[in-house]
Amino acid sequence: MSGILPAEFSLRLIATDLTVRETLSVLRARFVAQNVPEDVCGSVELVLAEALNNIVEHAYPPDRPGDILLALSLTADRLRCTLRDRGVPLAGLTLPDGGRPDPEVARDALPEGGFGWYLIRDLSDHLSYARTAEENVLTLDFILVRGGDPAAAQMPKSDRNPI
């Protein structure tokens, strides 16, 4: 994968709704410039929106938003996104399960929350969380091309081979 932008870069942002929206716009432009496949761009944008908004809503008090460091590494076949914050750790120091929504439940009867983690798990190819040195570290990997076949990257995740 070639492009005019560095294969590794990082951004520091303040944990606010507006900054998250601005950051997602900047990232999409960078991914397009790097020829990241459109379906991967969409998945990465949605996953990062969920993860960053979780930090904004749950890691820091609303009146004292803290910093988020977002580091990205792009190789020929993979994009890695690492989010770091010094906010409240995840409960139990583990990733939430994030179950799939029940299609039989009426939309207005669905419980609030939890579905974001389902999307993060479903759309990323690998994720990990650690709490180190008073810092939350969430790492997300996205495969760009599967088995040398660009069409394979567009398969539903349930049909893909695990990494």
N, C-alpha and C positions, 0 to 999 in steps of 0.2 A: 504494500500500500504506500503510494508516494503522495506527497502533497507539499505545500509551501509552508505549513505550520510545523512547529516542533512536535515530535512524537510524544513528548512528555511536557505537561504544563500544569500549573496549579493556580487556583483562585482563592482568595480569602474574602469571605462575605459576612455581612452582619445578618443574623438570623431574623429576618422580617419577611412578610409575604411579598412585598414589592421587590426586594432584593432577589428572592427566589425566582420570581417571574423574569426579571431582567437577566439573571444568570442563565436560566434555561434558554432564553433567546440567543444569548451569546454562544452558548454551547452548541445549539443546533447549527448556527452559521459555521462554527469551526468544524463540526462533523461533516457537513455538506462539503466544505472546502477540502476535506481530507478524503472525500469519496467513500465515506461510511455508507453502506447500503441503507436505503430509505426505511426499510422495515426495522432495521436495527436502530436507526435514529429515533424512530417512533417509540420503540421499546425503552431505549435508554432515557429518552425525555420523560416518559411516563414514570419509570422507576425512580429517576432522580427527583421528579416532582414529589412523589410520595415520600421518599426518604428525607428530602430537605424540608418538606412541610411537617413531617413528624418531629424533626429537630426544632423547628420554629414553635410548634404547638406544645411539645412535651418536654423538651430538654431545658429550656430557659424560661424564667418568669416573663410574663408579657411586658412588664415595665423595665426589664433589664435584658434585652436580647444580647446574646454573646456572639462570638465568632464561630464560623464554620470554615474549615480548610477543605477544599475539594481538589484532589490531585488526580490527574488522568494520565494514563499511559496507553498509547496506541501502537500496536504492532501489526504485521500483515494479516494476522488472523484473530486478533483479540483486542478488546478495549477493556481496561481495568479502571474503575472509578473508586477512589478511596475518600470517604468522608470522615473528618475528625471534628469533634466538638468537646467542650469541657462542661457540658450540661449534665443533667440528671442521668444516671445510668439506666439502661433498660432493666425492667423488673427481672429479678433473678439472674441478672447478668447474662441472659440468653435472648436469642431472637424469638419474637412472638410466633406462634404457629401460623396465624393468618389463614383460617379455613376458607374454603370455597363457599360463596354464597349459595343458599338453598334456592333453586329456581322455583320451588313450589310455594315459597312464602311471598305474599303480596309485598310490593315495593315499600308501601308505607308502614309495613309491619317489621321490616328488617331492622336489626339492632344497629346502633351507631358504632362505627369503628371496627377495626380488624381486617377489613377487606383490602386495605392498602398493602398490608404485609402479604396477603394472598397474591396480589399483583406483582409485588417485588419478587417473591419467590418464583412465580410462574414465568415472568418475563426475563429474569436474569438466569445465566447459566451456572453461576456459582456465587454464593454469598457467605460472608463470615462476619462475626462481630466479636470484639474483644474490648475489655475495659482495662487500659494500661496507663499507669501514671496519671490517674485522675482524668483520663481522656477516653471518650467513646471512639472506637474505630470500626467503621462499617466498610467492608470491601465488597465490591460487586464486579463480576466478570461477565462479559458478553462476547460470544464467539461471532466473528464476522463472516467467515466462510467455513462450511463444514465439509470435511473430506475432499477439499479441492473443488467442490461443486457448488457454485454460487446459488443454485436453485435449492440446495439442501438447507441453506441458511433460512429459507423462507418456509420450511416445514413447520407445522404446529409443534410446540415444544414436546407434547406427549409422544410424537413420532421420532424425536431426536435421540441419538445415543448420548448417555450421560458422559460428562468429562471426568 
